Amino acid sequence: MMRIRAFAKINLTLRVLGVRGDGYHELRTTFQSLALHDTLTFSRSNEFSVDCDDPACPTDRANLIWRAAEETWRAAGKRGRVRGVRVALSKRIPMQAGLGGGSSDAAAALRACAALWKVKEPAIEEIARGLGADVPFFLHGGTALGVERGDLLFPLADWPVSWVVLVVPDFGVSTKDAYAWWDAGKKPPDPFLNGPKRRANGQKTSRPFFPELWNDLEGAVAERHPEIGRLAGALRRRGASYAAMSGSGSVVFGLFDRRNTAEKCAIAVSGPGRRVVVTRTLARRAFLTRSKPQGLPL
């Protein structure tokens, strides 16, 4: 049996610079790992299957865990359908929330399957880029600048340790809808946000690239879901140094220097139909240590 953690993320910044020729959006985003995580447990089986304790989570090929396993199986030179493994997913990261749960699960599955089937890291990096724009980040964690589709990564100095209050409304927001709403009301890109020139993936920068803390998608989503703006305001009034929607939503997060302040805020903003989670930021070294597969090979 083998277990592996899949950690959540927030977007400290998310700037949308326009639509690319390939149909994706050109982004400048700052990812930050969180301690909140799902857990994937791999056990021996005749076939391949995915089970989850959250009935809303798909357990067929719509789940990126399936695609991650299939691609790793092929990269290992194996033929036919992927088989021999059952994956039990303990789901703690809210879905359609902007916390990257599906992408993180996929990256965790890649690491675990690579360990099981002896696939080397360069192949895993390539598979990750094909699975989704956020998936490569979840192979590295910490604080990172993502450019182009968000999949070209530049590790940054770790964000100062912060407590994070996550408020999950009773609605989700699909990534497709959030970007379509932004497209419908988009403004010309800020010329200040030229970003760094393309360099080799993994080259470090000396400090975080923060022209400003901002999420361009938040306004477009809040027009359709005004609770987003109300929650961000409530977090700020209760001591958050910064509060915003994460990614394409619907989670709103607040950053706090002290745990007790974060916990008091979490109690204050709790309400019917909301899930509130208190967690903390996760530095790159801790992420890499805690996200390693644990247990015996199958």
DAKA-V540423 format. One record per backbone hydrogen bond with DSSP energy under -1.0 kcal/mol. CO is the residue of the C=O (numbers start at 1). NH is the residue of the N-H. If there is no record, write none. Layout:
CO:NH
CO:NH
This chain:
1:296
2:42
3:294
4:40
6:38
8:34
10:32
13:30
14:216
15:28
18:26
20:23
24:20
26:17
28:15
29:146
30:12
31:144
32:10
33:282
36:8
38:6
39:90
40:4
41:88
42:2
43:86
49:87
51:89
54:57
60:63
63:66
64:68
65:69
66:70
67:71
68:72
69:73
70:74
71:75
72:76
73:78
74:77
84:45
85:49
86:43
87:51
88:41
89:53
90:39
96:173
97:251
99:9
100:104
101:105
102:106
103:107
104:108
105:109
106:110
107:111
108:112
109:113
110:114
111:115
112:116
113:117
114:119
120:124
121:125
122:126
123:127
124:128
125:129
126:130
127:131
128:132
136:139
137:140
137:141
142:33
143:156
144:31
145:154
146:29
147:150
147:152
148:27
152:147
153:202
154:145
155:205
162:281
163:256
164:279
165:254
166:277
167:252
168:275
174:178
175:179
176:180
177:181
178:182
179:183
180:184
190:193
192:194
200:203
208:210
214:14
215:218
217:221
218:222
219:223
221:225
225:228
226:230
227:231
228:232
229:233
230:234
231:235
232:236
233:237
234:238
235:240
236:239
242:255
244:253
246:249
251:246
252:167
253:244
254:165
255:241
256:163
258:262
259:263
260:264
261:265
262:266
263:267
264:268
265:269
271:274
275:168
277:166
279:164
280:35
283:287
284:288
285:289
286:290
287:291
294:3
